[in-house]
Amino acid sequence: MKPIFKIVMGLGAICLLAALILYLTNSPKTAEPFLIAGIVCVALGVRGVSALKGFAYPIMIVGVVSTALIFPQYFVEINGYKLSGLITPLIQLIMFGMGITMNYKDFLGVFKAPKGVFVGILSHFTIMPLLGFALASMSSFEPEIAAGMILIGCAPNAVAANVISYLAKANLALSITLTSIATLLAPFLTPLLMKLLGGSFIEINVLDMMWDIMKMVILPITLAIVLNELLKDKIKWLNSVMPMVSMFGIAFIIIIVTAVGRESLLTVGPLLILLVLIHNLMGYTLGYWSARLFGMNERDCRTIAINVGMQNAGLSKGLAHGMGKLGTVGLAPMIYGPMMNISGSILASYWQNRPPLGAENEYETELNSAK
């Protein structure tokens, strides 16, 4: 561990200790800046520890959420402009960044190895929506907050699933194809599933939601893929820039949603966090065993588990904003995003040390040969 990281970690520990002492001495207002500074320092410090590097961003998100809860007034509006108006452009920017890393060949996997894609998409768009509906129905939340749990279940795969699949020694090629196909299907399946399962909680306008997904996801990704094909080497620099831009965008969206929904979150927070965690973990578990049920090998089972459990929380927050219910429907997606990154990193670390046994999947070879 380099000295600079040790120094930052030390500062983080000192700030967190100071925050604890101040909280215990009934000085919460003084403690709050130390708490935020401590979390940020720890997030930066763990980047110097290879075994913990994957947790840096989730820890930073905890700091972002804490900042929004403590100082919400700075993240709701500025000079009369509501910051929630930035959510759609930010999501479009994030999706453009996803599209820059893609090309039309990412969709060829559905023709080369249809079984893995069929099982993955079927599992994703049945397990997660039904789990969300079951948990929402069992909760005692007001309808709009409960509907947010269904919305996150109806979303397509998160692009972060590809990173986690790579770290978990799963089938990266299958993961990329699943993410691509699920994103392509989202404008149709997400609104229809939300209408079917969430319509009893809140009013859902299917056509409006379809258009929201088209303009937030399909249009920027299509533009990015076209630019990637036309310009190729001229925009390679975007591949290194866009991940950082996307991380900033996600963090800023989370801080806005947290600030807007602060009162509701403080009321239902602990129970909502628990139910979101159950949703996420059950997604991994049922995704894995559904793949086993269809006779998939270990690498593909891991891939499908990850792609089922990791949802596009950013899109869900954008849809909640489009419905004018960011502070209620947007709460479950807001919690789900950071939580799945933490649980996904832990799962990837566990599987990384346990390489898949048995025959290697031919999917990746076939997809690479198609390219």
N, C-alpha and C positions, 0 to 999 in steps of 0.2 A: 504494500500500500504506500503510495507516494506521500511525502510529507504534507503537501498541500491538502490532500484529502483528510489526513489525520487532524490537521489544524481545524478544518471546517467541521469535522465530526465532533471535535472537542468543543468548539463554539456552540454547536447544536446541543450537546449534552448540558453545557452550562446554562444556555437559554431555557431549556426545558426544566432544569432543576430550579432556576429562578422563578419560572412560571408556577411550578408546583408550590414553592414556598409562599409566593404571593397569594395564590388561591387559598392556601391553608390559613393565611393571616388576614383573610377577608379583604383582599385588595384585587378583585377580579379585573378592574379596568386597567390597572398597571400591569397585570399578568398577561393580558391578551397579546400585546405586541411581542413579548418574549416567547409566548407559545408559537405564534406564527413564524417568528425568526428561527426558533428551534427546529420546527418541522422542515422548513426550507433548507436549513443547513444540513440536517440529517439526510434529506433527499439528495443533496449535492454530494455529500460525503460518501454515501453508499455506492456511488458510481465508481469509486476507487477500489471497491471490493468485488472481484469478478463473480463470486458466488451470489452476491446481493444486487448486482448492477440492474437486474431486471425489475427490481422493486423501486427504483429511483422515481420513475414517473408516477406510479400509484401513490407513493408517499407525498410527492409534490401535489397531487390532486387532493389529498387529505388537507394539505396546507391551503390550497385554493378554496376548498369547501369551508374550512375554518375561517378564512378571511371574509368570505361572503356572509357567514352566519354572524360574525362579530361586527362587521362594518357593512351591512347591506345597503345603506343609504348611498354609497359610492358606486353601486353597480346596478341600480334600477334605472336611473336617468341622469343625464348631464345637460344642464341648461334647457330643460324641458324636453329633450330628445330621449325617448325610451330606448335603452340599450337592447331590449329584446328584438328591436328591428334589425339588429346585426346578425341574428341567429341564422336566417335563411342564407344570406351571402356567405357566412362562414362555413355552413354545411356545403354549399356549392364549391367553395374553395377546397375543402377537405376531399370532396368527391372528385374534383379535378385532379388533385394530387394522387388519388387512388388510380384514376384513369391513365395518368402518365406512366405508371408502371405496368400497364396492360397493353395487349394488342389482340387482334381478332383470333390469334392462335390459341388464346386462353380458353376459347369456347369449343375447341376441337375435341377436348376430352370427352364430351358427351357422346360423340360418335365412336371414339376409339374404345372406350370402356364404359358403356352406358349403365352397367349394374351399380357401380360405385356412386355415380352421379344420381341415379334414380333413388337409391337407398338414402343417400345424404339429403337430397331435397325433400323427399317424402317425410323422413324423420324430422327434419327441421321445421317444416310447415304444418306438422301435426302435433308433435310433442310439446313444443314451446307455447303455441297458442292455447292448447288444452290445459297445460299446466297453469298458465296465466289466468285462464278463466276459472279453474278450480280454486286457486289461491284467492282470487278476487272475490269469489262467491262465499268462501269461508270467512273472509275478513269482515270486520265491522266498520270498515272505512266508508266515508261518504262516496257516492257513486263516481265522482270524477277522479278521485285518487285511486279507487279500485280499477277504474277503466285504464289507468296508466299501466297497471300490471299486465293487462291483456294486450295493450298496445306494444309493449316491449316484447311480448311473446310472439306477436304477429310480424315483427320486423325481420328483414333479411339478415344474413350473416354479417358479422363485423370483419372488417379488413384485418384487424388485429389477430384473427384466427389463423391467418397465414403465417404470421411471425411465431405464434405459439406452436403451430404444427411443425414448423421447422425446428424449433428448440426441443420439441418432444420426440424428435426422430420419427414423426408420422409421415404421411404421404403428402409432401408439399404440392406436387402437381395436382393431385386430387383436390386439395384444399383450395387452390387458386381457381380451379374450374367450378367448384361448389360456390365459392364467393361470387364469381362472375355470373353464373346462372341464377342464383338466388336474387342477386341485385337486378337482373334483367326481368325476373318474374315479379318483383316487389310491387310495381305499379298496379298490378292486377290482383295478386293474392293478398297483400297486406290490407287494402281497403275492404275486400270482400270478407276476409276472416274477421276483421275488426267489426264490420257490420253484423256478421252472424253471431259473434261471441260477445262483443262489447255494446251492441245496439240496445241491450236491455238496461245498460247502465247510463249511457249518454247517447245523445243523438249523433249519428254518423252520416255524413254526406259522402257517399262513395266516390262520386265524380270529382268533388273538390279534393279529396284525399289523393285520388289518382293523379290529378294535375300537380298537386304539391310534390309528390314523389318524382314525377316526370321532371319538373323544373329543378328540384334539389339534387336528384341523383342521376337520372338517365341523360339529361342534356349536358351537364358538365363532364360526365364520364365519356360520352360520345365525342364531345369536342376534344377532350384530351387524347383519346385513341386516334382520332383523325389527325391531330397535330403530330402525334407520335409517329404515325405512318408517313406523313408528308415531310416532316423536318428531320426526324430521327436524330442523327448526331448533333445537330444544331441546338437541340434542347436537352441534351444529356445532363447539363448542369442542374436542371429542374429536379432530377432524381435525388440529388443530395440536399436540395433546398426544401422541397415540399414536405418531407417527413417532419422537419422542425416546424414548418408553418402549420401543418396539420395538428401537431401536438399543442401548439399555442392556441389554435382555433378551438380544439376540444376543451382545453382548460378554460378559455374565455366563455364558451357556451355554458359550461358547468357552473362557473361563478355567477353568471346572469340568472340561470334557472334557480340556483340556491338562494340568491338574494330575493328574487320575485316570490318564491314559494317558502320563504323562511318561516312564517307563522304556522303554516300547515305542516311543514317538516318538523318543527319543534313539538307539535302536538302528537303526530303519529310516528315520529322518527324511529324509535327503537323497534316497534312491531313491523313497520314497513321494511326496515333494514333486514330483519329476520326473514320475512317472507320473500324478499328479493334474493337473499342468500339461498334459501331453499329452492327457489325457482332456478337459479343458476346451477347449483350443485346437482339437482335432479335432471337438468338438461344434459350435463355431462354424463351422468350415470345411465339415463334411459337412452341417450344417443349411442353410447358404447354398446349397450346390450341389444338395441334394435339392430345394429350392424352385425353383432354376433348371431342374432336370430336369422339373418339372411345369409349366414355362412361367410362373412367377410373375414379376411385375415387380420392379424393384430395391428399392422400399420394402418390399415384402412379403418379399423374400429376406433383407433385413437383419433384419426382425422375427423371422422364423423362425430365422435363425442365432442371434440373441440368446436366444430362448426355448428353443432346444435346448441351448445351451451353459451356461445359467444354471439351476442346480438348487436345490431347496429343501433346503439343507444343515441347517437347523434341524430340520426334520421327520426327516431321516435320523438326526441325533444323538438325537432323542427315541425313535426306533424302536430304535436301538442300546441306549439306556438300558432300554427295555422288555424287551429280550432279556437284560439283565443283562451286556452286553458293551460298556459305554461306553468302557472303556480300550483296546479293540482294534478292534471293528467301528466305533466312533465316530471313529477317528483320520482316516480318509480324508475323511469329511464335514467334520470340524473344519478340515482344511487347505483343502478345496475352497471353503468359504464365503468367507474373505478373498481367496483367489486369484482367484475369479471376479469379485469386486468390483474388484480391481485390473485384471485383463485386460479386463473389461467397460468400465471407465472409459477405458482406453487405446483400445479399439475405438470407443467412442462419440466420443471426441475426434477420431479419424482420420476417421470417417464424417461428423462434424458439419461438417468443412471441405470435404466433397465431397458436395454436395446430389445426390440421385438425379436421373438424367437420364430423359427420356422421358415418356410419359403418366402423369398422376397416377392413383393407385389410387382407384376409386370406393367402396371398402369403407367408408372413414371417413364419407363423405357419406351412404351408405345407413344405417350404424349410427346416425348422429346423427339422421337423419330418423325412424328407428324409435323413438328416444327421445322 
